[in-house]
Amino acid sequence: MSLQLMKERIKISGKTLRNEQIKDAQNILISGFQDDVSYNPNFIFYKTNIEVPIKLYDRKYSASFGSICKFLSPHYSPILLGDLLYDIKKNEYWLCIESYDVDNIHYDGKLGKCSRLIKWQDKDGNIHEIPVITRNATQYNNGLYNDTVISIGSDQIMLYTQLNEDTVKLEHGIKFLLDENKERPTVYELTKPDTVDYSYMGKGMMSMMLTEYAYKPSKKELELGVCNYFDPSIENISLPLTPDTKLKAIISGIKKIKVGYRKNYSVKFFDTNSNEINLENINYKWNIISDFDIETNIEKNKISLIINNEDYIGKSFLLQIIVDNKVLNETKIDVISIV
């Protein structure tokens, strides 16, 4: 387009020369976009039927994200950091790991191929599923900090996925089934959720460090693909505490702990009619009676324990719940070998 013709068009549109140049560049890109051999007509946004006009090129392997490729999309169809895309022809999921708005003309960046889906159940009983990029992360810090000792798991995995209203609520301690062995899968526990490094103003992607965890899923959990499953149809009412309430505490957890393996225990309080009492109304604390060292970490109504010294195999200790300086409940836990 000649400069004179562009000036005449500007008089009609009332816009600037810069805006007209941007508009022309957008139109040129769109006019031959689907004719390029790199154009992929099979992409939609995850969990929608919205088609994604996209070109894919420069496929390669990345040490950080595995299989990746570069993309280009028109400005009217932005692909942003953290967006999940689905290739309906190849049954592949892709996570946007980089995205740039190039001069208001188009978007380009990088996609990472997701290798599997993870599932979990939220506090309301809803089961969620989302594609993730998985990378081995045995060399990294797993985020566990206990009494100035950093505990590194024997097997760790780093996950990358979309940061959204569901994943932002994932907390320390939630467990996932990732193993391809569907009968006796290895279970991993979330030890370091990071919603900061890969996001901006609450949007983008997140990373999760998972550590191998000794956990035996039930038949129902294997069927659903989630750990710590509970039936949401069973109503669980948490009552307030009154002066006349007589409490009883229930400590949940396996009464054997293997050396080098972390074990989690939780407590719930009930009245004499088996109605659950709200934890916020109870001034309680965990207490351990032992003649050897045990590393602990307490979060809300849960306590995690680990013993790293094999000299303590065969010994036992008491895990107690104390309310008003009285032992409300205690459980004896035996230390066993990993064999």
C-alpha positions as CSV (number, residue, x, y, z in Angstrom):
1,M,0.0,0.0,0.0
2,S,1.3,3.4,-1.0
3,L,1.9,6.0,1.7
4,Q,-0.6,8.4,0.0
5,L,-3.3,5.8,0.0
6,M,-2.6,4.9,3.6
7,K,-2.9,8.6,4.5
8,E,-6.3,8.8,2.7
9,R,-7.5,5.8,4.6
10,I,-6.3,7.3,7.9
11,K,-8.5,10.3,7.2
12,I,-11.5,8.1,7.0
13,S,-10.7,5.8,9.9
14,G,-9.4,8.5,12.1
15,K,-6.6,6.3,13.4
16,T,-2.8,6.7,13.3
17,L,-0.3,5.5,10.8
18,R,1.0,3.0,13.4
19,N,-2.4,1.5,13.9
20,E,-3.0,1.2,10.1
21,Q,0.4,-0.6,9.7
22,I,-0.5,-3.0,12.6
23,K,-3.9,-3.7,11.0
24,D,-2.3,-4.4,7.6
25,A,0.3,-6.7,9.2
26,Q,-2.6,-8.6,11.0
27,N,-4.5,-9.0,7.7
28,I,-1.4,-10.2,5.8
29,L,-0.8,-12.8,8.4
30,I,-4.4,-14.0,8.4
31,S,-4.8,-14.1,4.6
32,G,-2.3,-17.0,4.2
33,F,-2.3,-18.4,7.6
34,Q,-4.0,-21.7,6.9
35,D,-2.1,-22.3,3.7
36,D,1.2,-22.9,5.5
37,V,2.4,-26.5,6.0
38,S,3.0,-25.7,9.7
39,Y,-0.7,-24.9,10.2
40,N,-2.4,-27.5,12.5
41,P,-6.3,-27.6,12.0
42,N,-6.8,-30.0,14.9
43,F,-6.2,-27.9,18.0
44,I,-8.9,-26.7,20.5
45,F,-8.7,-25.2,23.9
46,Y,-8.8,-27.8,26.7
47,K,-12.4,-28.7,27.8
48,T,-14.0,-26.5,25.1
49,N,-15.0,-26.8,21.5
50,I,-13.2,-23.5,20.6
51,E,-10.9,-24.1,17.7
52,V,-7.3,-22.7,17.9
53,P,-5.7,-21.4,14.7
54,I,-2.1,-22.2,15.2
55,K,1.2,-22.9,13.4
56,L,3.7,-25.3,15.0
57,Y,7.3,-25.5,14.2
58,D,10.9,-26.2,15.6
59,R,10.0,-29.3,17.6
60,K,12.8,-30.4,19.9
61,Y,13.6,-31.8,23.4
62,S,14.1,-29.5,26.4
63,A,15.8,-30.6,29.6
64,S,13.3,-28.6,31.6
65,F,10.0,-29.4,29.9
66,G,10.6,-32.5,27.7
67,S,9.1,-32.4,24.2
68,I,8.4,-28.7,23.2
69,C,7.7,-26.8,20.0
70,K,7.3,-23.1,19.0
71,F,3.9,-21.7,18.0
72,L,2.4,-18.7,16.2
73,S,-1.2,-17.6,16.4
74,P,-3.2,-14.6,15.1
75,H,-3.7,-11.7,17.3
76,Y,-7.5,-12.3,17.4
77,S,-6.9,-15.7,19.0
78,P,-4.2,-15.3,21.7
79,I,-2.5,-18.3,23.3
80,L,-1.4,-17.2,26.7
81,L,1.0,-18.6,29.4
82,G,-0.7,-21.5,31.1
83,D,-3.3,-22.2,28.4
84,L,-4.0,-25.9,27.8
85,L,-4.5,-27.1,24.2
86,Y,-5.8,-30.4,22.9
87,D,-4.9,-32.0,19.6
88,I,-8.1,-34.0,18.7
89,K,-6.4,-36.0,16.0
90,K,-3.3,-37.1,17.9
91,N,-5.0,-37.1,21.4
92,E,-2.2,-34.9,22.7
93,Y,-2.3,-32.2,25.4
94,W,-0.1,-29.2,25.2
95,L,0.7,-26.6,27.9
96,C,1.8,-23.0,26.9
97,I,5.1,-22.5,28.7
98,E,6.0,-19.2,27.0
99,S,3.8,-16.5,25.2
100,Y,4.6,-13.1,23.7
101,D,2.4,-10.5,22.2
102,V,4.5,-9.4,19.2
103,D,3.7,-5.7,18.4
104,N,-0.1,-6.4,18.6
105,I,0.3,-8.3,15.3
106,H,0.5,-12.0,16.5
107,Y,1.4,-14.2,19.4
108,D,4.3,-16.6,19.5
109,G,5.9,-18.7,22.2
110,K,6.5,-22.3,23.2
111,L,4.3,-25.3,24.0
112,G,5.3,-28.3,26.2
113,K,3.7,-31.7,25.6
114,C,1.9,-33.1,28.6
115,S,2.7,-36.7,29.4
116,R,-0.2,-37.7,31.6
117,L,-3.2,-36.5,33.6
118,I,-3.5,-36.2,37.3
119,K,-6.6,-36.6,39.4
120,W,-7.5,-35.4,42.9
121,Q,-10.6,-34.9,45.1
122,D,-11.2,-31.5,46.7
123,K,-12.7,-30.7,50.1
124,D,-16.2,-30.7,48.7
125,G,-15.9,-34.1,47.2
126,N,-15.4,-33.0,43.6
127,I,-12.9,-35.0,41.5
128,H,-10.7,-32.9,39.2
129,E,-8.4,-33.9,36.3
130,I,-5.8,-31.9,34.5
131,P,-3.0,-32.6,32.0
132,V,0.6,-32.1,33.3
133,I,4.2,-32.1,32.1
134,T,6.2,-34.5,34.3
135,R,10.0,-34.3,34.8
136,N,12.3,-36.3,37.1
137,A,13.4,-34.0,39.9
138,T,15.4,-36.2,42.3
139,Q,18.2,-33.6,42.4
140,Y,16.0,-30.7,43.6
141,N,14.9,-29.6,47.1
142,N,11.5,-31.1,47.8
143,G,10.4,-28.3,50.1
144,L,10.1,-30.2,53.3
145,Y,11.6,-28.3,56.3
146,N,11.6,-30.0,59.6
147,D,13.5,-28.9,62.7
148,T,16.2,-27.3,60.5
149,V,16.7,-30.6,58.6
150,I,15.8,-30.7,54.9
151,S,14.4,-34.2,54.0
152,I,15.0,-35.3,50.4
153,G,12.9,-38.2,49.1
154,S,14.3,-41.1,47.3
155,D,12.2,-40.4,44.2
156,Q,10.9,-37.0,43.3
157,I,8.9,-35.7,40.3
158,M,8.3,-32.1,39.1
159,L,4.9,-31.3,37.5
160,Y,3.9,-28.3,35.4
161,T,0.3,-27.4,34.7
162,Q,-2.2,-24.6,34.4
163,L,-2.7,-22.3,37.3
164,N,-6.5,-22.0,37.7
165,E,-9.2,-21.8,40.4
166,D,-8.8,-25.5,41.1
167,T,-5.1,-26.1,41.0
168,V,-4.3,-22.9,43.1
169,K,-6.0,-24.7,46.0
170,L,-3.7,-27.7,45.9
171,E,-2.0,-27.9,49.3
172,H,1.0,-29.7,50.9
173,G,0.2,-33.4,51.6
174,I,-2.3,-34.1,48.8
175,K,-1.4,-37.4,47.1
176,F,-1.5,-38.5,43.4
177,L,-1.3,-41.8,41.5
178,L,1.2,-41.4,38.7
179,D,2.6,-44.8,38.1
180,E,1.7,-46.8,35.0
181,N,1.4,-49.9,37.2
182,K,-2.4,-49.7,37.8
183,E,-2.5,-52.6,40.3
184,R,0.3,-51.5,42.7
185,P,1.1,-47.9,41.7
186,T,3.7,-45.7,43.3
187,V,2.0,-42.9,45.2
188,Y,3.5,-39.3,45.3
189,E,2.8,-36.6,47.8
190,L,2.8,-32.9,47.0
191,T,5.6,-31.3,49.0
192,K,6.2,-28.0,47.3
193,P,3.4,-26.2,45.3
194,D,4.7,-23.1,43.5
195,T,2.1,-20.7,42.2
196,V,4.6,-17.8,42.0
197,D,7.5,-18.4,39.7
198,Y,5.5,-19.2,36.5
199,S,2.6,-16.8,36.9
200,Y,1.7,-13.1,36.6
201,M,-1.1,-11.4,38.5
202,G,-2.7,-14.7,39.3
203,K,-2.6,-16.2,35.8
204,G,-0.2,-18.5,34.1
205,M,1.2,-21.9,35.1
206,M,2.4,-23.5,38.3
207,S,4.9,-26.2,39.3
208,M,4.5,-28.9,41.9
209,M,7.3,-31.0,43.5
210,L,6.1,-34.5,44.4
211,T,7.9,-36.9,46.6
212,E,7.4,-40.7,46.7
213,Y,5.1,-41.7,49.6
214,A,4.4,-45.0,51.2
215,Y,0.7,-45.4,50.7
216,K,-1.5,-48.3,49.7
217,P,-4.6,-47.2,47.7
218,S,-7.9,-48.9,48.3
219,K,-9.7,-50.7,45.5
220,K,-12.1,-47.7,45.2
221,E,-9.2,-45.3,44.9
222,L,-7.5,-47.4,42.2
223,E,-10.8,-47.5,40.3
224,L,-11.2,-43.7,40.5
225,G,-7.5,-42.8,40.2
226,V,-7.5,-40.6,43.3
227,C,-6.0,-40.9,46.8
228,N,-7.7,-40.3,50.1
229,Y,-11.1,-40.7,48.5
230,F,-14.2,-40.0,50.6
231,D,-17.9,-40.3,49.7
232,P,-19.3,-36.8,49.5
233,S,-22.8,-38.1,49.9
234,I,-22.1,-38.9,53.6
235,E,-22.7,-35.7,55.4
236,N,-20.1,-34.6,57.9
237,I,-21.3,-31.9,60.3
238,S,-18.7,-30.1,62.4
239,L,-20.3,-28.8,65.6
240,P,-19.2,-26.1,67.9
241,L,-17.9,-26.9,71.4
242,T,-20.1,-26.2,74.5
243,P,-19.0,-26.2,78.2
244,D,-20.8,-29.5,78.6
245,T,-19.3,-31.3,75.6
246,K,-17.3,-34.4,76.4
247,L,-14.6,-34.9,73.9
248,K,-13.0,-37.9,72.4
249,A,-10.1,-37.8,69.9
250,I,-9.5,-40.2,67.0
251,I,-6.0,-40.4,65.7
252,S,-5.8,-41.8,62.2
253,G,-2.7,-43.4,60.6
254,I,-0.8,-46.7,60.4
255,K,0.7,-47.8,63.7
256,K,4.0,-48.8,62.1
257,I,6.6,-46.5,60.6
258,K,9.4,-47.6,58.3
259,V,12.9,-46.1,58.8
260,G,13.4,-43.4,56.2
261,Y,9.8,-43.1,55.2
262,R,7.5,-40.3,56.2
263,K,4.2,-41.1,57.8
264,N,1.2,-38.8,58.2
265,Y,-1.2,-38.9,61.1
266,S,-4.4,-36.8,61.6
267,V,-6.8,-36.2,64.4
268,K,-10.6,-35.5,64.6
269,F,-12.7,-34.7,67.7
270,F,-16.2,-36.1,68.4
271,D,-18.7,-35.8,71.2
272,T,-20.3,-38.7,73.0
273,N,-23.0,-38.9,70.2
274,S,-20.2,-39.3,67.6
275,N,-20.9,-35.8,66.2
276,E,-17.7,-34.2,64.9
277,I,-16.5,-31.1,66.7
278,N,-15.0,-28.1,64.9
279,L,-11.3,-28.1,65.4
280,E,-11.2,-24.3,65.6
281,N,-13.0,-24.5,68.9
282,I,-10.5,-26.9,70.5
283,N,-7.1,-25.9,72.1
284,Y,-5.1,-29.1,71.5
285,K,-1.6,-30.1,70.7
286,W,0.4,-33.1,69.5
287,N,2.8,-34.7,71.9
288,I,5.4,-37.4,71.4
289,I,6.9,-39.6,74.2
290,S,10.1,-41.2,72.9
291,D,13.6,-41.8,74.0
292,F,15.0,-41.2,70.5
293,D,14.8,-38.4,67.9
294,I,11.8,-38.1,65.6
295,E,11.6,-35.3,63.0
296,T,8.1,-33.7,62.9
297,N,6.1,-31.3,60.8
298,I,2.6,-30.1,61.9
299,E,0.0,-28.5,59.6
300,K,-3.5,-27.9,60.8
301,N,-4.8,-31.2,62.2
302,K,-2.0,-33.3,60.7
303,I,1.4,-34.3,61.8
304,S,4.1,-36.0,59.7
305,L,6.9,-38.1,61.2
306,I,10.1,-39.5,59.9
307,I,12.9,-41.6,61.6
308,N,16.2,-41.8,59.7
309,N,18.3,-43.9,62.2
310,E,18.2,-47.7,61.7
311,D,19.3,-48.1,65.3
312,Y,15.8,-47.4,66.3
313,I,14.3,-50.4,64.5
314,G,12.3,-52.5,66.9
315,K,11.6,-49.6,69.3
316,S,8.2,-47.9,69.9
317,F,7.0,-44.4,70.8
318,L,3.7,-42.8,71.8
319,L,1.8,-40.2,69.8
320,Q,-0.6,-38.2,71.9
321,I,-3.3,-35.6,71.7
322,I,-3.3,-33.2,74.6
323,V,-6.3,-31.0,75.6
324,D,-6.3,-28.9,78.7
325,N,-3.1,-30.6,79.9
326,K,-4.8,-34.0,79.7
327,V,-4.0,-36.9,77.4
328,L,-7.2,-37.3,75.4
329,N,-5.9,-40.1,73.2
330,E,-2.6,-41.8,72.4
331,T,-1.5,-44.4,70.0
332,K,1.6,-46.7,70.1
333,I,3.7,-46.7,66.9
334,D,6.3,-49.3,66.1
335,V,9.5,-48.6,64.2
336,I,10.2,-51.2,61.5
337,S,12.8,-51.8,58.8
338,I,12.1,-51.1,55.1
339,V,12.6,-54.7,54.2
